[in-house]
Amino acid sequence: MKPRSPSPQVHGLFDKATWTVTYVVHNGHGSACAIVDSVLDYDPKAGRTKTESADRVIAYVRDNQLNVAWILETHAHADHLSAAPYLKERLGGKIAIGEHITRVQEVFKGIFNLESQFHTDGSQFDQLLAHDEEIQIGELTAKVMYVPGHTPACVAYQIGDAVFVGDTLFMPDVGTARCDFPGGDAHTLFNSVRKILCLPPETRLFMCHDYPPNNRVVAFEATVAEQREKNIHVHDGISEAQFVEMRTKRDITLEMPVLILPAVQINIRAGEMPPKENNGISYVKIPLNAL
């Protein structure tokens, strides 16, 4: 058996429509892999889904003869729909998310007045993951880090020297995630970020999104050292009080993500669509004046 690699291979696929990066993490050609934060294409004007982004992931996995062990979510995204069921059907693997997804399900079941058959126990996912829990991706080991603040259920995945931080951090010139979604909290996010930034300085951090300012080329990898030196919101020397003041003032100015209403309803179901009604069509709800 080969020794476990401390530095996994990471392939990022950027979806420009949602500014989201999906990652395939593996240990080389023919090895096991994990897919992190997949995207199902969605047209909000037509209410139609497509699979072009997910098909690019499938092509990469098959071209490299990888075996999918896990399809991981860092949280219930508000800016894109998950393609997890589509990928699982074609590639296999278990769909997993942090165990605190149940808190998010409880909140949004009420907001959307979901059907009584929708359970808020996380059973829609194949596995719920606890803080510090370890899972195997072939010879690679992934450790779960609970990093709430953006949502109460966010996790990051540490695999060797790579950490997939979800929405907790962005590139240094973009900063950090908003905290004004239900259950979000700026104090909590600050402490989650510091947890990540206490990792060794050479640790590679992989962001779930990039929103490049000043026509910068899209980028989604930075080291802990780079974030501690340059992150515009949480570089070394920024206090918790300063961060909370900045984040609170900034969040008030932000519009809701375009896809938050359909995305959350589907993502808390592990990417499955709501049950079809008696006409054979699945619907998402638009709650008026609720968010």
C-alpha positions as CSV (number, residue, x, y, z in Angstrom):
1,M,0.0,0.0,0.0
2,K,1.2,3.5,-0.9
3,P,1.7,5.9,2.1
4,R,-1.0,8.5,2.5
5,S,-0.2,11.7,0.6
6,P,0.0,14.8,2.8
7,S,-0.7,16.9,-0.3
8,P,-3.7,15.6,-2.3
9,Q,-4.3,16.6,-5.9
10,V,-7.0,19.2,-6.2
11,H,-8.8,20.0,-9.4
12,G,-11.2,23.0,-9.3
13,L,-14.0,23.5,-11.9
14,F,-15.3,27.1,-11.9
15,D,-19.0,27.8,-12.7
16,K,-19.2,31.4,-13.8
17,A,-23.0,31.6,-13.6
18,T,-22.8,31.2,-9.8
19,W,-19.1,32.1,-9.2
20,T,-18.8,28.7,-7.6
21,V,-15.9,26.2,-7.6
22,T,-16.5,22.5,-7.4
23,Y,-13.5,20.5,-6.4
24,V,-12.4,16.9,-7.1
25,V,-9.8,15.8,-4.5
26,H,-7.8,12.6,-5.1
27,N,-4.4,10.9,-4.8
28,G,-3.6,10.4,-8.5
29,H,-4.9,8.6,-11.5
30,G,-7.1,5.6,-10.6
31,S,-7.4,6.6,-6.9
32,A,-10.5,7.3,-4.8
33,C,-11.8,10.8,-4.8
34,A,-14.2,13.2,-3.1
35,I,-16.3,15.8,-4.9
36,V,-16.8,19.0,-2.9
37,D,-19.7,21.5,-3.4
38,S,-21.1,20.5,-6.8
39,V,-23.4,22.7,-9.0
40,L,-26.6,21.9,-10.8
41,D,-27.2,24.6,-13.4
42,Y,-30.5,26.5,-12.9
43,D,-32.3,29.1,-15.0
44,P,-34.3,31.2,-12.5
45,K,-36.4,32.8,-15.3
46,A,-37.5,29.5,-16.7
47,G,-37.3,27.3,-13.6
48,R,-35.2,24.8,-15.6
49,T,-32.2,22.8,-14.6
50,K,-29.3,21.6,-16.7
51,T,-26.3,19.4,-15.9
52,E,-23.4,21.0,-17.9
53,S,-21.4,21.9,-14.8
54,A,-21.9,18.5,-13.2
55,D,-21.1,16.8,-16.5
56,R,-17.7,18.5,-16.5
57,V,-17.1,17.0,-13.1
58,I,-18.1,13.5,-14.4
59,A,-15.8,13.9,-17.4
60,Y,-12.8,14.7,-15.2
61,V,-13.5,11.8,-12.9
62,R,-13.9,9.3,-15.7
63,D,-10.9,10.7,-17.7
64,N,-8.7,10.1,-14.6
65,Q,-10.4,6.8,-13.8
66,L,-11.2,8.0,-10.3
67,N,-13.6,6.2,-7.9
68,V,-16.0,8.5,-6.1
69,A,-16.1,7.8,-2.3
70,W,-17.8,10.9,-1.1
71,I,-19.9,13.8,-2.4
72,L,-19.4,16.5,0.2
73,E,-21.3,19.7,1.0
74,T,-19.8,22.4,3.1
75,H,-23.3,23.7,3.9
76,A,-26.7,24.3,2.4
77,H,-25.8,26.8,-0.2
78,A,-27.9,29.8,-0.9
79,D,-26.3,30.7,-4.3
80,H,-26.5,27.5,-6.3
81,L,-28.3,24.2,-6.4
82,S,-26.4,21.0,-5.5
83,A,-25.9,18.3,-8.2
84,A,-25.2,15.7,-5.6
85,P,-28.0,13.2,-6.5
86,Y,-27.1,13.5,-10.2
87,L,-23.5,12.8,-9.5
88,K,-24.2,9.9,-7.1
89,E,-26.5,8.2,-9.7
90,R,-23.7,8.3,-12.3
91,L,-20.6,8.0,-10.2
92,G,-21.5,6.5,-6.9
93,G,-20.3,7.8,-3.5
94,K,-22.0,8.9,-0.3
95,I,-23.6,12.3,0.1
96,A,-22.5,14.0,3.3
97,I,-22.8,17.3,5.2
98,G,-22.2,18.6,8.7
99,E,-24.5,17.3,11.4
100,H,-25.9,20.7,12.2
101,I,-27.8,20.8,8.9
102,T,-30.7,19.8,11.1
103,R,-30.8,23.3,12.6
104,V,-31.0,24.8,9.1
105,Q,-33.7,22.3,8.1
106,E,-35.8,23.2,11.1
107,V,-35.6,26.9,10.3
108,F,-36.4,26.6,6.6
109,K,-39.1,24.0,7.0
110,G,-41.0,26.7,8.9
111,I,-40.2,29.6,6.5
112,F,-41.3,27.5,3.5
113,N,-44.1,25.7,5.3
114,L,-42.8,22.4,3.9
115,E,-44.8,19.2,3.7
116,S,-45.2,17.3,7.0
117,Q,-43.3,14.4,5.4
118,F,-40.1,16.5,5.3
119,H,-38.0,15.4,8.2
120,T,-35.6,17.7,9.9
121,D,-33.2,14.9,11.1
122,G,-30.8,15.1,8.2
123,S,-32.0,11.7,6.9
124,Q,-32.0,13.0,3.3
125,F,-28.2,12.8,3.4
126,D,-26.3,9.5,3.4
127,Q,-24.1,10.6,6.4
128,L,-24.0,13.5,8.8
129,L,-20.5,14.5,9.9
130,A,-19.4,15.7,13.4
131,H,-16.6,18.1,14.3
132,D,-13.2,16.3,14.2
133,E,-14.7,13.2,12.6
134,E,-12.5,11.6,10.0
135,I,-13.6,9.9,6.8
136,Q,-11.5,7.9,4.3
137,I,-11.1,8.8,0.6
138,G,-9.1,5.7,-0.3
139,E,-5.6,6.4,1.2
140,L,-6.5,10.0,2.0
141,T,-8.1,11.0,5.3
142,A,-10.5,14.0,5.5
143,K,-11.1,15.6,8.9
144,V,-14.2,17.6,9.5
145,M,-13.9,21.1,11.0
146,Y,-17.1,22.8,12.3
147,V,-16.9,26.4,11.2
148,P,-20.3,28.1,11.8
149,G,-21.1,31.8,11.4
150,H,-22.1,32.1,7.7
151,T,-24.7,29.5,8.6
152,P,-25.1,27.5,11.8
153,A,-24.1,24.3,10.0
154,C,-21.0,25.2,8.0
155,V,-18.1,22.8,7.9
156,A,-14.7,22.7,6.3
157,Y,-12.8,19.6,5.1
158,Q,-9.1,19.2,5.9
159,I,-7.4,16.7,3.6
160,G,-3.7,16.6,4.1
161,D,-2.4,20.1,3.6
162,A,-5.6,21.2,1.8
163,V,-8.7,22.7,3.5
164,F,-11.9,23.3,1.7
165,V,-13.4,26.2,3.6
166,G,-16.8,26.6,1.9
167,D,-18.1,30.2,2.3
168,T,-16.2,30.9,5.5
169,L,-13.4,32.7,3.7
170,F,-13.0,34.2,0.2
171,M,-9.8,35.3,-1.5
172,P,-7.8,37.9,0.5
173,D,-9.0,40.8,-1.7
174,V,-12.6,39.7,-1.3
175,G,-12.7,38.9,2.5
176,T,-15.3,36.8,4.3
177,A,-18.8,35.5,4.0
178,R,-22.0,37.4,5.0
179,C,-23.6,36.5,8.4
180,D,-27.2,37.8,7.9
181,F,-28.8,34.5,6.8
182,P,-31.0,32.8,9.5
183,G,-28.7,31.5,12.2
184,G,-25.7,33.4,10.9
185,D,-23.5,35.3,13.4
186,A,-20.5,37.5,12.9
187,H,-19.0,36.8,16.3
188,T,-19.2,33.1,15.5
189,L,-17.7,33.5,12.0
190,F,-14.7,35.5,13.4
191,N,-13.9,32.6,15.7
192,S,-14.4,30.0,13.0
193,V,-12.0,32.0,10.7
194,R,-9.4,32.2,13.4
195,K,-9.6,28.4,13.9
196,I,-8.7,28.0,10.2
197,L,-6.0,30.7,10.3
198,C,-4.3,28.9,13.2
199,L,-3.4,26.0,10.9
200,P,0.2,25.9,9.6
201,P,1.0,28.9,7.4
202,E,1.7,26.8,4.3
203,T,-1.8,25.1,4.5
204,R,-3.6,25.5,1.2
205,L,-7.1,27.0,1.5
206,F,-9.6,26.4,-1.2
207,M,-12.6,28.8,-1.5
208,C,-16.1,27.8,-2.7
209,H,-16.5,31.1,-4.6
210,D,-14.6,33.9,-6.1
211,Y,-15.9,37.4,-7.0
212,P,-12.9,39.0,-8.5
213,P,-12.6,42.8,-8.0
214,N,-10.8,45.1,-10.4
215,N,-11.0,42.6,-13.3
216,R,-8.7,40.2,-11.5
217,V,-8.4,36.8,-13.0
218,V,-10.6,34.2,-11.1
219,A,-8.6,32.5,-8.3
220,F,-9.7,30.2,-5.5
221,E,-6.6,29.1,-3.7
222,A,-4.5,30.9,-1.0
223,T,-2.4,29.8,1.9
224,V,-3.1,30.5,5.5
225,A,-0.1,32.9,5.5
226,E,-1.5,34.9,2.6
227,Q,-4.9,35.1,4.3
228,R,-3.4,36.2,7.6
229,E,-1.3,38.9,5.9
230,K,-3.7,40.2,3.3
231,N,-7.3,39.3,3.9
232,I,-9.2,42.7,3.9
233,H,-11.6,41.6,6.6
234,V,-9.6,39.3,9.0
235,H,-5.9,39.9,8.5
236,D,-3.8,39.7,11.6
237,G,-4.4,42.6,13.9
238,I,-8.2,42.9,13.2
239,S,-10.1,42.4,16.5
240,E,-13.3,40.5,16.9
241,A,-15.1,43.8,17.7
242,Q,-13.7,45.5,14.5
243,F,-14.7,42.5,12.4
244,V,-18.3,42.3,13.8
245,E,-18.8,46.1,13.3
246,M,-17.6,45.8,9.7
247,R,-19.6,42.7,8.9
248,T,-22.8,44.0,10.4
249,K,-22.6,47.3,8.5
250,R,-21.7,45.6,5.3
251,D,-24.3,42.9,5.5
252,I,-27.1,45.5,5.7
253,T,-26.1,46.7,2.2
254,L,-26.1,43.3,0.5
255,E,-29.0,42.0,-1.6
256,M,-30.2,38.4,-1.2
257,P,-28.5,35.9,-3.6
258,V,-30.5,35.5,-6.8
259,L,-31.0,31.7,-6.2
260,I,-31.5,31.7,-2.4
261,L,-35.2,30.6,-2.5
262,P,-35.0,27.7,-4.9
263,A,-31.4,26.8,-3.7
264,V,-32.1,26.4,0.0
265,Q,-35.3,24.4,-0.5
266,I,-33.5,21.9,-2.7
267,N,-30.2,21.9,-0.9
268,I,-31.7,21.0,2.5
269,R,-33.0,17.9,0.7
270,A,-29.5,16.9,-0.2
271,G,-30.1,18.2,-3.8
272,E,-33.3,16.3,-4.4
273,M,-36.3,18.2,-5.8
274,P,-39.5,18.7,-3.7
275,P,-42.1,15.9,-4.1
276,K,-44.0,16.1,-7.4
277,E,-47.6,17.2,-7.1
278,N,-50.6,15.4,-8.6
279,N,-49.8,16.9,-12.1
280,G,-46.4,15.3,-12.1
281,I,-44.5,18.6,-11.6
282,S,-42.2,19.6,-8.7
283,Y,-42.5,23.1,-7.4
284,V,-40.4,25.5,-5.2
285,K,-42.2,28.1,-3.0
286,I,-41.6,31.8,-3.0
287,P,-42.5,33.1,0.6
288,L,-43.5,36.7,0.4
289,N,-41.9,39.2,2.8
290,A,-40.4,36.4,4.9
291,L,-36.6,37.0,4.4
